[in-house]
Structure formats: structure tokens, C-alpha cells
Amino acid sequence: MARHLITSAIPYINGIKHLGNLVGSQLPADLYARYLRGRGHEVLFLCATDEHGTPAELAAAKAGKPVAEYCEEMHGVQAKIAEGFRLSFDHFGRSSSPQNHRLTQHFAGVLAEKGLIREVSETQMYSPTDGRYLPDRYIEGTCPNCGFDSARGDQCDNCTKQLDPVDLINPHSTISGATDLEMRETKHLYLRQSAMKDELEAWIDGKTDWPVLTTSIAKKWLNDGDGLQDRGITRDLDWGIPVRKGEEDWPGMEGKVFYVWFDAPIEYIACAQEWVEAGKGDDWERWWRTDKGAEDVTYTQFMGKDNVPFHTLGFPATILGSGEPWKLVDYIKSFNYLNYDGGQFSTSRGRGVFMDQALEILPADYWRWWLLSHAPESSDSEFTWENFQQSVNKDLADVLGNFVSRVTKFCRSKFGEEVPAGGSYGPQEEALIADLTARIAAYQGHMDAIEVRKAAQELRAIWVAGNEYLQSAAPWAAFKEDPERAATIVRLSLNLIRLYAVLSAPFIPDSAETMMNAFGPDAVRDWPAGTAADFEALEPGAAFTVPENLFAKIADESREDWQTRFAGTRS
Ligand SMILES: [Zn+2]
């Protein structure tokens, strides 16, 4: 038994995520966690909401709520949806937790002691009316490029030109409308990533087994242009973790908070502390401190490609720079983007399917199966309703669902609701068992390597092999001449259902549970050992019940309705 720490990139708090977000981190992380647990390993699987920064403030203001209240509410909403998708987090934490406050302040203090933080004086737009510095997104004015009168401080939405707040003509505060804005000097802390370039590069060079997508992005940031840049880790905001040097004040930094990119990854560690605090575990250090038991932990992170720089450079700079014995990531699995029906998912335009909507129209397993079997691994992939319908109807309903239904119903009608005795496995059965044993080994190999699409393909092939066997062995024909032969075929087929339940659980946990429950609470749930016993776990006489239909097919009419409904402008 090995020990695996798994984290999914933490979703931002402002609103419900779409299916592209889901398949880029949380869902494949859940697949891997479920697989490793199924194989008997000890797993700690963590995720959280990322709650700080300007977008949270803006979303809260739009909702007419204090930001802390807004975040608490949205955390509850996201947690409930995660449960709906059966994301099996051991804890779903919050980056605004007291644990993360303390830990973030601790890291900043240690990094300062090591000389890895410097103070920089900058000028920033200040609004005397609002009594605060204004982040770029809180300033609007006329675009100097196209004349659009509602250009934001960071970008003009009309002509897409990147802007600096000082470029705007007649700038005003979006909070109060005040126009008496002035540039004021303000001090910020920078993490000296440039001083750590060699150490980071050596660490990344040692990761020869990482996906190319991960290392190529890291290398680009390390070496392009002037190389790795120092990054600001503080902001003039109210909402966030107050800047402190460990437990002490930080002179000159009063009223400032840490920038969200600095505190968000530290939440991975704080989340383990929250897990203990919530009474779900008793020792977080054996997962995170290599001096306290974490040296044998394998740590895997899941994320979309846009998050790779923070996880290969930003967060490791914090960990390595501290000089303390924290666990570093061992493997980073990153994903490309999922597109939606000929374009992109768009949160602002409501284009595409969002997680809450998906669960309103179909069970989680349908989505899990399609998303994972089409995960954007080697390139971007695209969701189309036709493809989704075909995948659900063929893979799930025709192949797996139909097999389970035919076998259990045939057995009930001819032998009753128990595994039939009589006969023994012949050449056809031996051939199937040999084929499946090899396929299960291949499936495990893909799962161990976190090759999600390949694993899905192999799992589907395992289902197909059972169907083909049933079709050619034809117990309904054999029954007339040779009932013992029919009993043998049915006995093996029932054993396949049990085996499929175990193997499929990481992908489609609810359906797997339904399949397993057909054999009662005492049925063997162990992962196959790769021996003949895997195909004989259900002995003659063992009782079963015919499960409900596992999957309903998607009709053309529903598909067309959904296609129209999710084309844009979420209501
Ligand atoms: Zn413009």
C-alpha cells in the first residue's frame, strides 16, 4: 500500500463553473483518487475554493452582499455541485480559512528572512472619495485607441487593446463614480523568483517523467525574454489575507493583503489542516512535512494549462525558498481546453453547459463518462451534442447497460435469481479470460500513468469483449440443447458484471454501485488480482437481483432542445 496526496486546482469562488473547468482538474483528479483507493492505497484528496482578489469583491458587490458572506454562500453552492458530480474530496476547503491566513503569513515571513522578498515603490490610482487604491478593473474611462466610453483600466472590451489606467481619458471609479482620481505612491512586496531561477530549473529538469505540456510551459516562463521575473505578492485591497511577517506586523504594509496567486496554492497545505480541524483526519503533517512522515508520499496535482506557471514556478518558489521540509509535487497532470460546440465555453455570455445545469438534465455518470473519455489531454477537445448523445447511447446504454440487463434478465427467467451451477469454463471462456486479463493489465497501466482517454478506451474494450462473448456463446440458444452449457455462460457473465462494477467505479461511480448492489452487500469488491479467481468470485448459488435499467438513451428531440437551450445567454 502506497500513500498518495492528490490536489485539484482550486476553482475561483465567483459563480458556477462550466464543464470545461470540471474536466480540466477536479474530475480527472477524482478519477485518479477513486482508482488508487480502489487499488487499496491510502489517499488524501483535497480541493478548495479560491476566494480572494478583485473578482470576488466585484461579484459580491453585484450580488449586493458583503464579500465574506458572498464567499461563504458560493462555497456552499460549489460544494453541493461537487457532491452531485460525486467528486470524492476528503475535504473541500476555503482559501479564506484561518489556517490559510496563518500559513500564508508564515511563508511570507520565512521568505523575507531568507532575503527572497523585496519592497518596490510603485504608483497606483487612488480615489480620495472611496478612500482606497483602485485595482485596474475598478477604473473605467474612454479608450484612447477607439473612443469606447466604458473601457476598463486593464483592457478595452471594444477594441481589446491592453491598457494601463493612466491611458484612459476621463477615468472614474466604478465604485462611486468619483473622477478626482490621482496617482499615489504605494509600496508592494515582490517575491524574488529571479534569484531562484537556477534552483527551479534544476528541479524541473529532474522531472523527466512529466507531460511535455507541463514542462514546456514551465521552461517558456523560465527562459523566454528576460527570463523568470520577480512577482508582486501584495495588493491594496481590503478582502484578503493581511500582510504580516509571520505573527508580526510588517511595517509599511499596513492595510494591504497578499495577492491571490500567492495565497491560493498555500491553501493546498492549509486544506489538510482544515481536514483535521473538521475531524476527518488526525495528522496533516504526515502528508505535508517530509520530516514528519511525508517522505513516502507521492504528490500529484491536476490543473488546466493556464495554471501550470503557478504550480511549476510560483508555488515551488515559495516552498523551496522557505528552506523548510515541505512536500514538493511529484507529478503535474495538466490539461488543454475543452471547447463547446464550434466555439468556446463563455461564462460571461452563458454559452455552454454549466455544472448545475448538467446535473439538472442528466445523471452525473453520463457527464463523467463523456468528459473523461474525451479529456483534452494531447490537444484541445470539443463538446458537441451529437458526439455526447452517441457516446452515451452506444458506450453506456448499448454496450454496458445492455449487457447487464440481458445477462441478469435471462438468468432470472431460466435459472432464477441466483448464480447458476453446473458445467465448467471451456475454450471460449478461457480465451475471454486471457483477453480480459491482458486488457485489465493495460487498463491499470493507463490509469497508473494518468492517461485518461486511453484508460477509458480500454475500459470500453473490456465492456465490449463481454458483449461479444455473450453474443457468440448465445446462452439462449444453448439452453435448449445443453442447459449446463448455458449455466456456465451465464455464471461467467454474472461474474463479469461484478468485475465491471469494480473496474468502472472510478469513471461511473453511481452505476458501478448499482451493478455491485445487485450482488448484495457481501459481494467481493476487491480490485482484480490478475488471476483466474477474478472471474469466479461469485460462486454458484450466490443470490442477485436484476438492477434497474442503468442508462436511458438520449432521444434526438432532447438533444436538439439542449442544443438550443445552451447556445448562449444563460437565464
Ligand atoms: Zn478601445
Residues whose N, C-alpha, C, O or C-beta is under 5 A from the ligand:
A	BS01	ZN	C143 N145 C146 G147 F148 C156 N158 C159
